Amino acid sequence: VKSKDKGKGILIEEPKTLKRQAQIEQDEAFARQLEAELNAYINWNDVVDQVKRKEKQDNTVMRYQALKRKLVTEAQARKNMMVYLKNMVGFKMDFFKGMTY
């Protein structure tokens, strides 16, 4: 037969929660301290280099998109259609000789 626990053990009180404003102030102080620690470890030269690389990549993307927006010339459209017909439908290249569009 097990003995019944009568609850006469040592009572451990939990720490009281801070009032709302005090908790906010404590969080702000902790955030400032954490930000100061992070800034101490950051090498700002590396950050500047990374930003410059990102700008260069953005310029490359913008150039590529500008090329995509460029209109296709008539000769390019003709060539694209011939390649499409050759590959998809099975036309021979001799079929297109002497054709005008």
The first five atom37 places (N, CA, C, CB, O) and aatype in JSON, in Angstrom:
{
  "aatype": [19, 11, 15, 11, 3, 11, 7, 11, 7, 9, 10, 9, 6, 6, 14, 11, 16, 10, 11, 1, 5, 0, 5, 9, 6, 5, 3, 6, 0, 13, 0, 1, 5, 10, 6, 0, 6, 10, 2, 0, 18, 9, 2, 17, 2, 3, 19, 19, 3, 5, 19, 11, 1, 11, 6, 11, 5, 3, 2, 16, 19, 12, 1, 18, 5, 0, 10, 11, 1, 11, 10, 19, 16, 6, 0, 5, 0, 1, 11, 2, 12, 12, 19, 18, 10, 11, 2, 12, 19, 7, 13, 11, 12, 3, 13, 13, 11, 7, 12, 16, 18],
  "atom_mask": [
    [1, 1, 1, 1, 1],
    [1, 1, 1, 1, 1],
    [1, 1, 1, 1, 1],
    [1, 1, 1, 1, 1],
    [1, 1, 1, 1, 1],
    [1, 1, 1, 1, 1],
    [1, 1, 1, 0, 1],
    [1, 1, 1, 1, 1],
    [1, 1, 1, 0, 1],
    [1, 1, 1, 1, 1],
    [1, 1, 1, 1, 1],
    [1, 1, 1, 1, 1],
    [1, 1, 1, 1, 1],
    [1, 1, 1, 1, 1],
    [1, 1, 1, 1, 1],
    [1, 1, 1, 1, 1],
    [1, 1, 1, 1, 1],
    [1, 1, 1, 1, 1],
    [1, 1, 1, 1, 1],
    [1, 1, 1, 1, 1],
    [1, 1, 1, 1, 1],
    [1, 1, 1, 1, 1],
    [1, 1, 1, 1, 1],
    [1, 1, 1, 1, 1],
    [1, 1, 1, 1, 1],
    [1, 1, 1, 1, 1],
    [1, 1, 1, 1, 1],
    [1, 1, 1, 1, 1],
    [1, 1, 1, 1, 1],
    [1, 1, 1, 1, 1],
    [1, 1, 1, 1, 1],
    [1, 1, 1, 1, 1],
    [1, 1, 1, 1, 1],
    [1, 1, 1, 1, 1],
    [1, 1, 1, 1, 1],
    [1, 1, 1, 1, 1],
    [1, 1, 1, 1, 1],
    [1, 1, 1, 1, 1],
    [1, 1, 1, 1, 1],
    [1, 1, 1, 1, 1],
    [1, 1, 1, 1, 1],
    [1, 1, 1, 1, 1],
    [1, 1, 1, 1, 1],
    [1, 1, 1, 1, 1],
    [1, 1, 1, 1, 1],
    [1, 1, 1, 1, 1],
    [1, 1, 1, 1, 1],
    [1, 1, 1, 1, 1],
    [1, 1, 1, 1, 1],
    [1, 1, 1, 1, 1],
    [1, 1, 1, 1, 1],
    [1, 1, 1, 1, 1],
    [1, 1, 1, 1, 1],
    [1, 1, 1, 1, 1],
    [1, 1, 1, 1, 1],
    [1, 1, 1, 1, 1],
    [1, 1, 1, 1, 1],
    [1, 1, 1, 1, 1],
    [1, 1, 1, 1, 1],
    [1, 1, 1, 1, 1],
    [1, 1, 1, 1, 1],
    [1, 1, 1, 1, 1],
    [1, 1, 1, 1, 1],
    [1, 1, 1, 1, 1],
    [1, 1, 1, 1, 1],
    [1, 1, 1, 1, 1],
    [1, 1, 1, 1, 1],
    [1, 1, 1, 1, 1],
    [1, 1, 1, 1, 1],
    [1, 1, 1, 1, 1],
    [1, 1, 1, 1, 1],
    [1, 1, 1, 1, 1],
    [1, 1, 1, 1, 1],
    [1, 1, 1, 1, 1],
    [1, 1, 1, 1, 1],
    [1, 1, 1, 1, 1],
    [1, 1, 1, 1, 1],
    [1, 1, 1, 1, 1],
    [1, 1, 1, 1, 1],
    [1, 1, 1, 1, 1],
    [1, 1, 1, 1, 1],
    [1, 1, 1, 1, 1],
    [1, 1, 1, 1, 1],
    [1, 1, 1, 1, 1],
    [1, 1, 1, 1, 1],
    [1, 1, 1, 1, 1],
    [1, 1, 1, 1, 1],
    [1, 1, 1, 1, 1],
    [1, 1, 1, 1, 1],
    [1, 1, 1, 0, 1],
    [1, 1, 1, 1, 1],
    [1, 1, 1, 1, 1],
    [1, 1, 1, 1, 1],
    [1, 1, 1, 1, 1],
    [1, 1, 1, 1, 1],
    [1, 1, 1, 1, 1],
    [1, 1, 1, 1, 1],
    [1, 1, 1, 0, 1],
    [1, 1, 1, 1, 1],
    [1, 1, 1, 1, 1],
    [1, 1, 1, 1, 1]
  ],
  "atom_positions": [
    [[0.86, -1.17, 0.0], [0.0, 0.0, 0.0], [0.91, 1.24, 0.0], [-0.98, 0.0, 1.24], [1.81, 1.37, 0.83]],
    [[0.64, 2.14, -0.95], [1.44, 3.36, -1.06], [0.92, 4.4, -0.08], [1.42, 3.92, -2.5], [-0.28, 4.5, 0.18]],
    [[1.86, 5.17, 0.45], [1.43, 6.23, 1.36], [0.97, 7.43, 0.54], [2.58, 6.64, 2.34], [1.52, 7.71, -0.53]],
    [[-0.02, 8.11, 1.02], [-0.59, 9.23, 0.32], [0.26, 10.48, 0.58], [-2.06, 9.46, 0.74], [0.65, 10.75, 1.72]],
    [[0.54, 11.24, -0.49], [1.32, 12.47, -0.36], [0.44, 13.53, 0.28], [1.86, 12.94, -1.74], [-0.63, 13.86, -0.24]],
    [[0.9, 14.08, 1.39], [0.1, 15.07, 2.1], [0.51, 16.5, 1.74], [0.21, 14.86, 3.61], [-0.01, 17.46, 2.31]],
    [[1.47, 16.65, 0.8], [1.85, 17.98, 0.34], [2.64, 18.76, 1.35], [0.0, 0.0, 0.0], [2.52, 19.99, 1.38]],
    [[3.44, 18.12, 2.17], [4.19, 18.83, 3.19], [5.64, 19.07, 2.75], [4.16, 18.06, 4.5], [6.52, 19.26, 3.59]],
    [[5.89, 19.05, 1.42], [7.24, 19.28, 0.92], [7.61, 20.76, 0.96], [0.0, 0.0, 0.0], [6.81, 21.59, 1.39]],
    [[8.82, 21.07, 0.52], [9.28, 22.45, 0.49], [8.58, 23.17, -0.66], [10.84, 22.53, 0.32], [8.53, 22.68, -1.78]],
    [[8.04, 24.32, -0.35], [7.31, 25.1, -1.35], [8.29, 26.03, -2.05], [6.15, 25.89, -0.7], [8.97, 26.83, -1.41]],
    [[8.35, 25.92, -3.36], [9.21, 26.8, -4.16], [8.31, 27.79, -4.88], [10.1, 25.98, -5.19], [7.46, 27.4, -5.68]],
    [[8.52, 29.06, -4.59], [7.69, 30.07, -5.22], [8.29, 30.44, -6.57], [7.56, 31.33, -4.32], [9.51, 30.58, -6.7]],
    [[7.43, 30.59, -7.55], [7.89, 31.02, -8.87], [8.12, 32.52, -8.83], [6.85, 30.64, -9.99], [7.42, 33.24, -8.11]],
    [[9.09, 33.0, -9.6], [9.31, 34.45, -9.61], [8.08, 35.17, -10.17], [10.57, 34.81, -10.43], [7.46, 34.71, -11.13]],
    [[7.76, 36.3, -9.57], [6.58, 37.04, -10.0], [6.86, 37.68, -11.35], [6.19, 38.12, -8.95], [7.97, 38.14, -11.63]],
    [[5.85, 37.7, -12.19], [6.01, 38.33, -13.5], [6.04, 39.84, -13.32], [4.86, 37.92, -14.46], [5.34, 40.4, -12.47]],
    [[6.87, 40.48, -14.13], [7.0, 41.92, -14.04], [5.76, 42.6, -14.61], [8.26, 42.4, -14.79], [5.02, 42.02, -15.4]],
    [[5.57, 43.8, -14.19], [4.47, 44.57, -14.74], [4.77, 44.82, -16.22], [4.27, 45.91, -13.96], [5.91, 44.71, -16.67]],
    [[3.75, 45.15, -16.95], [3.88, 45.28, -18.4], [4.95, 46.31, -18.79], [2.54, 45.67, -19.0], [5.8, 46.01, -19.63]],
    [[4.92, 47.5, -18.22], [5.87, 48.54, -18.59], [7.3, 48.15, -18.22], [5.5, 49.87, -17.92], [8.23, 48.39, -18.99]],
    [[7.47, 47.55, -17.06], [8.81, 47.12, -16.63], [9.34, 46.05, -17.58], [8.77, 46.59, -15.18], [10.53, 46.04, -17.89]],
    [[8.48, 45.15, -18.04], [8.9, 44.1, -18.97], [9.32, 44.71, -20.3], [7.76, 43.08, -19.18], [10.31, 44.29, -20.9]],
    [[8.58, 45.7, -20.77], [8.92, 46.36, -22.03], [10.27, 47.05, -21.92], [7.83, 47.39, -22.43], [11.09, 46.95, -22.83]],
    [[10.51, 47.74, -20.82], [11.79, 48.43, -20.63], [12.94, 47.43, -20.57], [11.77, 49.27, -19.35], [14.01, 47.67, -21.13]],
    [[12.72, 46.33, -19.9], [13.76, 45.3, -19.81], [14.06, 44.72, -21.2], [13.33, 44.18, -18.83], [15.22, 44.49, -21.54]],
    [[13.02, 44.48, -22.0], [13.2, 43.95, -23.35], [13.97, 44.94, -24.22], [11.85, 43.63, -23.98], [14.83, 44.55, -25.0]],
    [[13.65, 46.23, -24.1], [14.35, 47.25, -24.88], [15.82, 47.3, -24.51], [13.7, 48.62, -24.68], [16.68, 47.4, -25.39]],
    [[16.12, 47.24, -23.23], [17.52, 47.26, -22.79], [18.26, 46.04, -23.33], [17.6, 47.31, -21.25], [19.4, 46.15, -23.78]],
    [[17.63, 44.89, -23.28], [18.26, 43.67, -23.79], [18.48, 43.78, -25.3], [17.39, 42.44, -23.47], [19.52, 43.34, -25.81]],
    [[17.52, 44.36, -26.02], [17.65, 44.51, -27.47], [18.8, 45.45, -27.81], [16.33, 45.05, -28.08], [19.57, 45.18, -28.74]],
    [[18.93, 46.55, -27.06], [20.05, 47.48, -27.3], [21.39, 46.8, -27.06], [19.92, 48.72, -26.41], [22.33, 46.97, -27.83]],
    [[21.48, 46.03, -26.0], [22.72, 45.32, -25.67], [23.05, 44.3, -26.76], [22.6, 44.62, -24.3], [24.2, 44.2, -27.18]],
    [[22.06, 43.56, -27.22], [22.27, 42.56, -28.25], [22.7, 43.21, -29.56], [21.0, 41.73, -28.46], [23.59, 42.7, -30.24]],
    [[22.08, 44.33, -29.91], [22.45, 45.03, -31.14], [23.88, 45.55, -31.05], [21.47, 46.2, -31.4], [24.61, 45.49, -32.04]],
    [[24.28, 46.06, -29.89], [25.66, 46.54, -29.72], [26.65, 45.4, -29.89], [25.83, 47.2, -28.33], [27.71, 45.58, -30.5]],
    [[26.33, 44.23, -29.35], [27.21, 43.07, -29.51], [27.32, 42.66, -30.97], [26.71, 41.9, -28.66], [28.4, 42.34, -31.45]],
    [[26.19, 42.65, -31.67], [26.21, 42.26, -33.08], [27.02, 43.25, -33.91], [24.79, 42.15, -33.63], [27.78, 42.85, -34.79]],
    [[26.85, 44.55, -33.64], [27.6, 45.56, -34.39], [29.09, 45.45, -34.14], [27.11, 46.95, -34.03], [29.89, 45.79, -35.01]],
    [[29.47, 44.99, -32.97], [30.89, 44.84, -32.66], [31.52, 43.75, -33.52], [31.09, 44.52, -31.17], [32.71, 43.83, -33.85]],
    [[30.74, 42.73, -33.89], [31.28, 41.62, -34.66], [31.2, 41.83, -36.17], [30.56, 40.36, -34.31], [31.82, 41.08, -36.92]],
    [[30.46, 42.82, -36.63], [30.26, 43.01, -38.07], [31.46, 43.74, -38.65], [28.95, 43.8, -38.36], [31.9, 44.76, -38.13]],
    [[31.99, 43.2, -39.75], [33.04, 43.88, -40.49], [32.34, 44.69, -41.58], [34.09, 42.86, -41.1], [31.82, 44.13, -42.55]],
    [[32.32, 46.01, -41.42], [31.53, 46.84, -42.31], [32.1, 46.87, -43.72], [31.44, 48.25, -41.77], [31.36, 47.12, -44.67]],
    [[33.39, 46.61, -43.9], [33.96, 46.55, -45.25], [33.34, 45.39, -46.02], [35.49, 46.4, -45.19], [33.04, 45.52, -47.21]],
    [[33.15, 44.26, -45.35], [32.52, 43.11, -46.0], [31.08, 43.44, -46.38], [32.56, 41.88, -45.08], [30.6, 43.02, -47.44]],
    [[30.4, 44.17, -45.54], [29.01, 44.54, -45.83], [28.95, 45.42, -47.07], [28.37, 45.26, -44.62], [28.09, 45.22, -47.93]],
    [[29.86, 46.39, -47.17], [29.88, 47.28, -48.33], [30.18, 46.48, -49.6], [30.94, 48.4, -48.14], [29.55, 46.7, -50.63]],
    [[31.14, 45.55, -49.52], [31.46, 44.71, -50.68], [30.26, 43.88, -51.11], [32.64, 43.78, -50.36], [29.99, 43.75, -52.3]],
    [[29.54, 43.34, -50.15], [28.37, 42.53, -50.47], [27.29, 43.38, -51.15], [27.8, 41.88, -49.19], [26.65, 42.92, -52.09]],
    [[27.09, 44.6, -50.69], [26.1, 45.48, -51.3], [26.5, 45.8, -52.74], [25.95, 46.78, -50.48], [25.65, 45.84, -53.63]],
    [[27.79, 46.04, -52.96], [28.25, 46.34, -54.33], [28.04, 45.14, -55.25], [29.74, 46.74, -54.32], [27.64, 45.31, -56.4]],
    [[28.32, 43.93, -54.74], [28.09, 42.72, -55.56], [26.62, 42.59, -55.9], [28.58, 41.46, -54.82], [26.26, 42.24, -57.03]],
    [[25.77, 42.87, -54.93], [24.32, 42.76, -55.15], [23.88, 43.75, -56.22], [23.55, 43.02, -53.83], [23.05, 43.42, -57.08]],
    [[24.42, 44.98, -56.18], [24.07, 45.98, -57.19], [24.51, 45.52, -58.57], [24.7, 47.33, -56.86], [23.79, 45.7, -59.55]],
    [[25.7, 44.92, -58.65], [26.2, 44.44, -59.93], [25.29, 43.34, -60.47], [27.65, 43.91, -59.79], [24.99, 43.32, -61.67]],
    [[24.83, 42.43, -59.61], [23.92, 41.38, -60.05], [22.6, 41.99, -60.52], [23.67, 40.38, -58.9], [22.03, 41.54, -61.52]],
    [[22.12, 42.99, -59.82], [20.88, 43.64, -60.22], [21.03, 44.28, -61.59], [20.46, 44.69, -59.18], [20.11, 44.22, -62.41]],
    [[22.2, 44.9, -61.86], [22.43, 45.5, -63.16], [22.42, 44.44, -64.25], [23.77, 46.26, -63.18], [21.89, 44.67, -65.34]],
    [[23.0, 43.28, -63.98], [23.02, 42.2, -64.95], [21.6, 41.73, -65.24], [23.87, 41.03, -64.44], [21.24, 41.51, -66.4]],
    [[20.81, 41.58, -64.21], [19.42, 41.15, -64.39], [18.64, 42.18, -65.2], [18.74, 40.92, -63.02], [17.87, 41.83, -66.08]],
    [[18.85, 43.45, -64.9], [18.14, 44.5, -65.63], [18.52, 44.49, -67.11], [18.44, 45.88, -65.01], [17.65, 44.67, -67.96]],
    [[19.81, 44.28, -67.41], [20.24, 44.21, -68.81], [19.57, 43.04, -69.52], [21.77, 44.09, -68.91], [19.12, 43.17, -70.66]],
    [[19.52, 41.9, -68.85], [18.91, 40.71, -69.44], [17.43, 40.95, -69.72], [19.08, 39.49, -68.52], [16.92, 40.58, -70.78]],
    [[16.74, 41.57, -68.78], [15.32, 41.83, -68.97], [15.1, 42.85, -70.09], [14.69, 42.33, -67.68], [14.11, 42.76, -70.82]],
    [[16.01, 43.81, -70.22], [15.89, 44.78, -71.32], [16.05, 44.08, -72.66], [16.94, 45.91, -71.17], [15.35, 44.4, -73.62]],
    [[16.97, 43.11, -72.73], [17.14, 42.36, -73.97], [15.89, 41.54, -74.28], [18.37, 41.44, -73.87], [15.52, 41.4, -75.44]],
    [[15.25, 41.01, -73.25], [14.04, 40.22, -73.48], [12.9, 41.09, -74.0], [13.61, 39.52, -72.19], [12.08, 40.64, -74.8]],
    [[12.85, 42.34, -73.56], [11.77, 43.24, -73.99], [11.98, 43.73, -75.42], [11.67, 44.42, -73.05], [11.04, 44.21, -76.06]],
    [[13.2, 43.61, -75.91], [13.54, 44.11, -77.23], [12.73, 43.35, -78.29], [15.05, 43.97, -77.5], [12.55, 42.14, -78.19]],
    [[12.24, 44.07, -79.28], [11.44, 43.45, -80.32], [12.29, 42.53, -81.19], [10.77, 44.52, -81.18], [13.48, 42.78, -81.38]],
    [[11.68, 41.48, -81.7], [12.36, 40.53, -82.56], [12.29, 41.04, -83.99], [11.74, 39.1, -82.43], [11.22, 41.44, -84.45]],
    [[13.43, 41.04, -84.68], [13.43, 41.49, -86.07], [12.76, 40.45, -86.95], [14.87, 41.77, -86.57], [12.52, 39.31, -86.53]],
    [[12.46, 40.86, -88.16], [11.77, 39.95, -89.09], [12.64, 38.74, -89.41], [11.39, 40.69, -90.38], [12.14, 37.62, -89.51]],
    [[13.94, 38.97, -89.58], [14.84, 37.86, -89.9], [14.92, 36.88, -88.73], [16.25, 38.39, -90.25], [14.96, 35.67, -88.94]],
    [[14.96, 37.4, -87.52], [15.01, 36.51, -86.36], [13.72, 35.72, -86.23], [15.26, 37.31, -85.08], [13.75, 34.54, -85.88]],
    [[12.58, 36.36, -86.5], [11.31, 35.65, -86.43], [11.26, 34.54, -87.48], [10.13, 36.63, -86.63], [10.77, 33.45, -87.2]],
    [[11.76, 34.83, -88.68], [11.79, 33.83, -89.75], [12.66, 32.65, -89.34], [12.31, 34.45, -91.06], [12.28, 31.49, -89.5]],
    [[13.83, 32.96, -88.81], [14.75, 31.89, -88.39], [14.13, 31.05, -87.28], [16.1, 32.5, -87.92], [14.22, 29.82, -87.3]],
    [[13.5, 31.7, -86.31], [12.87, 30.97, -85.21], [11.76, 30.06, -85.72], [12.3, 31.95, -84.18], [11.62, 28.93, -85.25]],
    [[10.97, 30.55, -86.68], [9.88, 29.74, -87.22], [10.43, 28.54, -87.99], [8.98, 30.58, -88.15], [9.89, 27.44, -87.9]],
    [[11.52, 28.75, -88.73], [12.12, 27.64, -89.48], [12.66, 26.58, -88.53], [13.25, 28.15, -90.4], [12.48, 25.38, -88.76]],
    [[13.3, 26.99, -87.47], [13.85, 26.04, -86.5], [12.71, 25.29, -85.82], [14.72, 26.77, -85.45], [12.81, 24.09, -85.58]],
    [[11.64, 26.01, -85.5], [10.49, 25.36, -84.87], [9.88, 24.3, -85.79], [9.42, 26.4, -84.48], [9.63, 23.17, -85.37]],
    [[9.65, 24.68, -87.04], [9.05, 23.73, -87.99], [9.96, 22.54, -88.23], [8.74, 24.43, -89.31], [9.5, 21.41, -88.37]],
    [[11.27, 22.79, -88.29], [12.21, 21.7, -88.51], [12.19, 20.72, -87.34], [13.64, 22.25, -88.71], [12.16, 19.51, -87.55]],
    [[12.19, 21.23, -86.14], [12.29, 20.37, -84.97], [10.96, 19.73, -84.58], [12.83, 21.15, -83.81], [10.93, 18.56, -84.2]],
    [[9.88, 20.47, -84.67], [8.61, 19.97, -84.16], [7.8, 19.22, -85.21], [7.81, 21.12, -83.62], [7.21, 18.18, -84.92]],
    [[7.76, 19.75, -86.42], [6.89, 19.17, -87.44], [7.66, 18.23, -88.35], [6.24, 20.27, -88.26], [7.06, 17.34, -88.96]],
    [[8.97, 18.41, -88.45], [9.77, 17.48, -89.24], [10.09, 17.97, -90.64], [0.0, 0.0, 0.0], [10.5, 17.17, -91.48]],
    [[9.93, 19.27, -90.91], [10.29, 19.79, -92.22], [11.8, 19.71, -92.4], [9.8, 21.24, -92.39], [12.55, 19.8, -91.43]],
    [[12.24, 19.55, -93.64], [13.67, 19.59, -93.97], [14.04, 21.03, -94.31], [14.0, 18.62, -95.17], [13.19, 21.82, -94.7]],
    [[15.32, 21.36, -94.15], [15.77, 22.72, -94.41], [15.64, 23.07, -95.89], [17.21, 22.9, -93.95], [15.49, 24.24, -96.23]],
    [[15.71, 22.07, -96.78], [15.56, 22.34, -98.21], [14.17, 22.91, -98.52], [15.79, 21.05, -99.03], [14.01, 23.65, -99.49]],
    [[13.19, 22.57, -97.71], [11.83, 23.04, -97.92], [11.74, 24.57, -97.85], [10.89, 22.41, -96.89], [10.91, 25.17, -98.52]],
    [[12.61, 25.19, -97.04], [12.52, 26.63, -96.81], [13.34, 27.45, -97.8], [12.97, 26.94, -95.42], [13.22, 28.68, -97.8]],
    [[14.16, 26.82, -98.64], [15.01, 27.58, -99.56], [14.15, 28.29, -100.59], [16.02, 26.65, -100.26], [13.24, 27.7, -101.18]],
    [[14.44, 29.56, -100.8], [13.74, 30.34, -101.8], [12.39, 30.87, -101.34], [0.0, 0.0, 0.0], [11.71, 31.52, -102.13]],
    [[11.99, 30.62, -100.13], [10.7, 31.12, -99.64], [10.82, 32.58, -99.23], [10.2, 30.27, -98.46], [11.87, 33.02, -98.75]],
    [[9.76, 33.31, -99.43], [9.7, 34.68, -98.95], [8.53, 34.78, -97.99], [9.55, 35.69, -100.13], [7.56, 34.03, -98.07]],
    [[8.65, 35.72, -97.08], [7.61, 35.87, -96.07], [6.98, 37.23, -96.19], [8.16, 35.67, -94.67], [6.07, 37.56, -95.43]]
  ]
}
